[in-house]
Amino acid sequence: MEMAGGEEPMGIAAALVRTSFLVQAVYTEASREYGLPVQQAQLICLLMAQPRGMGELSSMLGLERSSMTGLVDRAQRRGLVHREPDPLDRRAVRVALSAEGARVAGDFRMDAAVRMEALADGIGPAERDRLAAVLGELVRGHEVPVVFTEPEQTGAPAIRRPATADDGSPWKA
């Protein structure tokens, strides 16, 4: 059975891998527009919820501790994060967003969310809801760090969809 555009239907493995590439390309494009390497974008999104220890961040991002230290050092030089004492362990530090980091993280997260939402623009509302439910089940069934949350979970405003506004703005409230 052939699909529209001449492509054969995909199996689950191919569909997931190709979706992964698609999502990563969109995330990478958004991070580049903010002047952020992808790992810095992931780091600041992780820190939106709360400050985290270096070991926890290493585990969540799948980085060796030395790589994590370098990533945090670079983000700190840019003024996006700062280190603070861990209240539960005087020998440890936690990484937290700076005021500028929180602003960049919020803006980036909102922009990336709009771009991700746009990937499903050709899908009807019921199918979008079902896709979100199925992907949610898949993620909940595995140990996936919470790198990206819905706006309601971070206190951010609801996603504004791109539109052609009369005032020339690319956004409609």
C-alpha positions in Angstrom: 0.0 0.0 0.0 1.5 3.3 -1.1 1.0 6.6 0.8 0.6 10.1 -0.6 3.8 11.3 -2.1 4.8 7.9 -3.2 6.2 6.7 0.1 5.6 3.3 1.6 4.1 3.2 5.1 6.7 3.2 7.8 7.2 0.7 10.6 7.5 2.0 14.1 11.3 1.9 14.2 11.7 4.0 11.0 8.9 6.3 12.1 10.5 7.0 15.5 14.0 7.4 14.1 12.8 9.8 11.4 10.7 11.7 13.9 13.7 11.9 16.2 15.7 13.5 13.3 12.9 15.9 12.5 12.4 17.0 16.1 16.2 17.4 16.6 16.5 19.5 13.4 13.8 21.9 14.7 15.3 22.1 18.2 18.7 22.7 16.7 17.4 25.5 14.4 15.7 27.2 17.3 18.8 26.9 19.5 21.0 28.4 16.7 18.7 31.4 16.4 19.3 32.0 20.1 23.1 31.6 19.7 22.9 28.5 21.9 24.6 25.2 21.2 22.0 22.4 21.5 23.4 21.1 24.8 23.3 24.6 26.4 19.7 24.9 25.2 18.9 21.5 26.9 20.8 22.6 30.0 18.8 25.9 30.5 15.5 24.1 29.8 16.4 21.5 32.4 17.1 24.3 34.9 13.8 26.0 34.4 12.2 23.7 36.9 14.8 24.0 39.6 18.5 24.2 40.3 20.3 20.8 39.9 23.5 19.2 41.0 26.3 18.5 38.6 25.9 14.7 38.9 22.2 14.9 38.3 22.8 17.1 35.2 25.5 14.8 33.9 23.1 11.9 34.2 20.1 13.7 32.7 22.1 15.0 29.7 24.2 11.8 29.3 27.5 13.6 29.7 30.7 12.7 31.5 31.3 14.9 34.5 34.3 16.7 32.8 32.1 17.5 29.8 29.3 18.7 32.1 31.8 21.0 33.9 32.8 22.5 30.6 29.2 23.0 29.5 28.3 24.7 32.8 31.5 26.8 32.6 30.6 28.1 29.1 27.0 28.8 30.1 28.3 30.6 33.2 30.6 32.8 31.1 27.6 33.8 29.0 25.8 34.8 32.1 23.1 32.1 31.7 23.8 30.1 34.9 25.5 30.4 38.2 26.8 27.9 40.7 25.4 28.0 44.3 26.1 25.9 47.4 24.0 22.8 47.8 22.0 23.3 51.0 22.1 19.5 51.7 25.8 18.9 51.0 28.4 21.7 51.8 30.9 20.0 49.5 28.6 20.1 46.5 27.3 22.8 44.2 24.1 23.2 42.3 23.6 25.0 39.0 20.9 27.5 38.7 19.6 29.9 36.0 20.7 33.5 36.3 18.1 36.2 35.7 19.3 36.4 32.1 19.3 32.6 31.8 15.7 32.5 33.0 14.7 35.1 30.4 16.6 33.3 27.6 15.3 29.9 28.7 11.7 31.1 28.7 12.0 32.8 25.3 13.8 29.8 23.8 11.3 27.3 25.3 8.3 29.2 24.0 9.9 29.6 20.5 10.9 25.9 20.3 7.4 24.9 21.5 5.7 26.9 18.7 8.1 25.3 16.2 7.3 21.8 17.6 3.6 22.5 17.5 3.9 23.6 13.9 5.2 20.1 13.0 1.7 18.8 13.5 -0.1 21.6 11.7 -1.3 19.2 9.0 -2.9 16.8 11.5 -6.5 17.3 12.8 -7.2 18.1 16.4 -8.3 14.5 17.3 -5.2 13.0 15.7 -2.9 15.6 17.5 -4.5 14.7 20.8 -4.0 11.0 20.1 -0.4 11.5 19.0 0.4 13.5 22.2 -1.2 10.7 24.3 0.7 7.9 22.5 4.0 9.8 22.7 3.3 10.6 26.4 2.8 6.9 27.1 6.0 6.1 25.3 8.0 8.6 27.3 6.4 7.7 30.6 7.4 4.1 30.0 11.1 4.9 29.9 13.5 7.0 32.0 13.5 10.2 30.0 14.6 13.4 31.7 12.1 16.2 31.8 14.1 18.6 29.5 11.1 20.3 28.0 7.7 20.9 29.7 4.4 22.4 28.8 4.1 26.1 29.7 1.6 25.4 32.5 4.3 23.3 34.2 6.8 26.1 34.2 4.5 29.1 34.9 5.1 30.3 31.4 2.3 31.9 29.4 0.4 29.7 26.9 2.0 29.2 23.5 1.3 32.0 21.0 0.9 30.7 17.5 2.7 32.4 14.6 0.3 34.5 12.5 0.3 37.3 10.1 -0.8 40.2 12.2 -2.1 43.5 10.9 0.6 45.3 13.0 3.4 43.5 11.2 4.2 41.4 14.2 4.8 37.7 13.6 2.7 36.8 16.7 -0.9 36.8 17.5 -1.8 36.8 21.2 
